[in-house]
């Protein structure tokens, strides 16, 4: 059985979804799902103390630190050596999202027996599927990987079928609010699949800074507040501080679970969006509710003429 260290939350989720969770021997400080992985040794930690800072303060601190050429993360090289991993999962997509680059590469090269390194950098649905297959191959669970892909494709097909004849909802998806960042990478594909249209989104590309003038000009009916790395309660707090720029309905969502991590729960994230965009066409199929409307009128009520 392989010994796996994951520096990437999405890779940790995929590994467990394929039935290889018992092979994980270490994780990053951000790998927290499924809950049982929290008992694993933590091999990375943030280089900055960001707890309690506002989004604006976080943005400034991160930008200043990156300008020095230093990483945002520190790797526990001693622990990594003790864990003796055969496989390491990492990423090279975002300096803010997880350990990558020079600091991790140096730590891995200095191990007596350097492990196989699988770097996952998906930008869209197709590449997320490629990552699932790659982890399936690395763990000897190719059949489970294909089954997970097939199951998610079936869920996405049900969403597409439900909204195929619906008018697309004009949407603004915010991955950060101070400063504003639009949706990037796989998120615009999630929005389109769910029956929305976000003209500010960056499909299969890095999210970019936008302005409130950009938001107003796009005239959204729905604003999704999904700060990268934030859970639902944190997103609600952020959404409640937004200025009244438009009459759009504003929803805070659990970004950490459904939008920031390109893993098994992306399909559920599309279901979430489909329900928010077209509640009359796509009922929410789960018991939990990972969103909260903080302002405005739900889309279903707005278009049905039902009294409020």
N, C-alpha and C positions, 0 to 999 in steps of 0.2 A: 504494500500500500504506500502510495506516494505521501510525502510530507509537504504540505502546501502552506505558504505564507502569502496572504493577500493584502496588498496596500490599496486596494480599490473596493469601495462598498458594493458596486454593481457586480464585480467579479465574485465577491463573497456570496452575494445573493444567488448568482447563477450556480456557483459550486454547490450550494445547499439544495437548490431546486433540482439539480441533477442527481441528488442522492450521494454526493461526495463530501458532505459536511464533516464527516468523521476524519477526513484526511487533512483538514485545516489544523495547523498547529500554531498559527500566529496571525494577527490582524492589525490593521491600522486603527488609530484612535477613533476614526469615523465609521468603521464597520460595526453596525449595531443591529442588523437585520439579516436573518431571523434572530429573535431574542437570544437564543442559546449561544450565539457566537460571542456574546459579551463576556463570557467566561474565559475566552482565549487570551493568551499573553498579548500585550500591545507593543508593537515594534516601532511605532512612530508617534510623534507628538508635535503639536504646533510650535513653531519658533516664536510666535507672538502671542501675548496674552490679550485676546479679543473679547473675553467674556464681559458682558455688560456694556459694551460699546454700541453706539448707534450705527446704523448702516453707513452714514457719512463718515464717522470716525473709523469704521472698519475699512472703508474704501481708501481713505487717506493713509492709514497705517500700512495696509497691504502694498499700495503703490510705492510708498517711501521705502519699504523693506525690499521690494523687488528691484527698485532702482539701484540698490547697493550690489546687486548680483547674487545675493544670498537667497537660499531656498526658504519657503514658508514652513518647511517641516524639518524635523530632526529625526534621524533614524538611530534606533538603539542597536548599534553595531555588535555590542557584546551579546545581547539577547539573540540577535539574528544568528550569530555564530553558534550559540547554544542550541538553537532550534533545528539547525542543520536541514534547511529546506531543500527538497529536490526540485520544487517548482515555485516560482514567484510570479504573482500577478500584479501588474502595475499599469500605468497609463502615461501617455505623452500628449494629452489633448489640452489640459488646462493646468497651469502652474498653481492655481488656487484650490483645485479640487482634491488633489491627492499627491503624495510624494512621487517625484519623477526626476529625471535629469541627472545632473552630476553627482548629487549627494547620495542618491540611491545606487547609481552605477558604481561609484567608488566602493561603497559598502559591500556590494555583491562581488566585485572583483577581488576583494581582500579575503573572502571566505576561502578556507582550505579546499573545499569542493564546490566551485561556483555552480549554482542551480540553473535549470532551464528558466529563462525569463520570457513570459508572455505579456507583451505590451498591447493593451486594448485601447483603441482610439476611435470609437464609432462616431459617425456624424449623422446617420439616418437609420431607418428601420432595417434596411438590408445589411448594414454593417453591424448592427446589434445582433442580428441573426448569425453573422459570421463569427462574432465573438462567442456566442453560445456554442456554436459548432467547435470553435477552437478550444474552449474549455472542455467540451465533451471529448474531443480527441486527446487532450492532455491528461484527462482523468480516466480514460477508457470507458466513457459513457456516451458513446456516439448515438446509440439508439434513444437514450433519454433526452439528449440534446435535440434530436430531430422531433421527438414527441412534444417537447416544450414549444418548439417553433411552430409545429402544426397546430397545437392548442391555441397559441396566441394568434396565429393567422385566422383561425376559425372565429375567435372573439372579435377581431378587427373586421372580419367579413360581416358579422352580425350587425356591427355598428354601421358599416357602409350601407348595408341593405336597408337599415331603419331610416337613414337620413338621405337616401339617394335623391329623393324628389323634393327635399326641403330647401327653402331659401337659406342661403348661407348667412350666418350671423356675423356681422362686422365685429371683430374682436381686437382688443389690445392685450397682449400677454406680457407681463412685467417680470423679468428675472431678477431685478433689483430696482430699488426706488430712489436711493440717494447715493449717487446719481441714478437716473433712469437707464435701464438696459432692456432691450427688446428680447424676444424669444430667439434662440439660436439652435443650431445643430438639428436634433431630431424633433424638437418641440413643434416647429411649424408643420411638420408632417403629421404630428398628433392632432393639431388644430384642424387641418384640412380634412383628415380622416373623420373627425367628429362632426363635420358639417359647419365649420367656422371659416372665417377669412381674416387673416391678420396681415395687412399690407406692410407692416413694419418689421415682420419677422425675417430672419436670415436663415433660409433653408440650407441645411448641411454646411453651415458656416458659423463662425464665432458670432455670438450676440454682440451688439454694438450699443454705444451710448445714443440715446434719443432725448428729445425735449418734450415738455408738456405741450408746446406748440405743435409738435409732430403728432402727439396723441389727439389733440383737439382737431387737427386737420383730417385725421383718419376717421373721425366721427364714429367711434365704436358704440355698439349697443351693450357690450359686455366687456368689463375689464377683469382680467384674472391676475391676482397678486400672488406670485409664487417665488419669493426670494430664495435664491439658490442656497441649499443647505438648511432652510428653515422648516420646522414642523408647523402644524396647523395653528397652534396658539400664538406662536411668534408671528406668523403671517397675518393673523387677525389684528394683532397690535399694529403692524405696519400698515395694513389696509385702513385702519381707523384714523391714521394720520395723513392720508392722502388728501390733497386739495380737491375742491369741487370744480373740476375742469369741464366735465361733461355730465349729461344726465344718465350715463350708462349705469347698468347694474354692476356692482363691484363684488367680486367673490374672492375670498382668501382660500387658499388650498394648501394641502400638505405637500409642499414642493419636494421635501426631502424624500418622501416615499415614492412619488409618482412622476416627477418631472426632471429632477436633477441627476437621477441615476439610470443609466441606460441598461436596464436589466429586465427581469421577468415581469415586473409590475408596470411596465410601459403600457401594456394592453389595458390594464385596469385604469390607468390614467386617461386613455382615450375614451373608455366608457364613462369616466367621470365628466370629461368635457362634453361628450355627447348629451349627457343628462342635463348639464347646465345650459347648453346651447338649445337643445330641443327636448325638454322634459316631457312634452306631450307625445313624442315619438320614441324616446328611449328611456324607459324607467330605470332607475338605479337598481342593479341586480344584487346588491350586497347589503348586509345588515348594518355595517358601520357607515359613518358619514364624514369623509375627510375634507369637507369644505364648509364655509359659512358665508352667507350673503351679508355684507356689512353696509350696503347702501343700494337703493333703487328698487326696481320691480323685477321679479323673475321673468325670464323670457317667455315661459308658457302663459303667464298671466297677461303679459303685455300684448300678446298676439291673440289671446282668446277672448278678450273683452270681459273677463271675469272681474267682479268688483274686488277691491282691495280691503 
